[in-house]
């Protein structure tokens, strides 16, 4: 593994000054799904999101239905097609439910589009201005890996619930948040040999920097391996690890994903919490399924990570993983895939100083995934 050092405040300011693509954060993540009404219920009930906006036939939209859910700074959009031959229905037919849009919040969407197109991005939609009684929004989109896109969203002159075309909406039942704060990182899986191509895309087209490299020695078990590089934008609000499969004795989880998703796409969304014990207890009580970790992982945990604030017995019961780097430690856990195809899943992460990605847990984690693959007959 190689890591670049954390920038100083002066370096961050200098970086901000010469950043051609300043990003304020993740604006939203949009999934194309087969049945948005039922997906929206799942994410409200099980994950504690609140419904904040809606677009569909009732709001004059004839071709799609779309539900906007919010918890902390995490905004999830669930969209389905109402007609057979649309980009949305084609996406769902090919990939199953999955992430279509990783939307980035910017101050100037037209400039973000122009700067990235100039550097080789493929345009999906030119800058478009839409408005309603709450003001004006500018959006523009470019391609990234697979059928996934980045949409730049400029909303500084807008006060509505989401975007023009959406009406404010409320959950029909009482939802209780589980403590989600913000998107920590979003991981993409790409085909063997494509990882460096997409790292180069983020570096050259979007001005991102390479944060960390994991090779197949860092990420391997007896049977499977993968490689990963993490890129981030200048202020490090946006972090995108990119995985590709590596040669192993058996088929890796990345191969399995690429088969079932029919190509590259978003593998997992990591959401930050300030209290992972509470968040995971709540999610489990509402039926969210997590990967299970064998008891021996916890037997030597304290020797590996040193003193931690949390009760080890509780971590063991909840199957939460811990890892330490030079700056502190982190706690993390991974859900099982949230749809029938073994594709998209979620990570819940609590950072206590650590800025890394849980390298010390990779082995235990991948063995847990291999056990699931074994059951599915895809190892
Ligand atoms: Fe992750």
Boltz pocket constraint, residues with backbone or C-beta under 6 A from the ligand:
constraints:
  - pocket:
      binder: B
      contacts: [[A, 185], [A, 187], [A, 268], [A, 270], [A, 347], [A, 357]]
      max_distance: 6.0
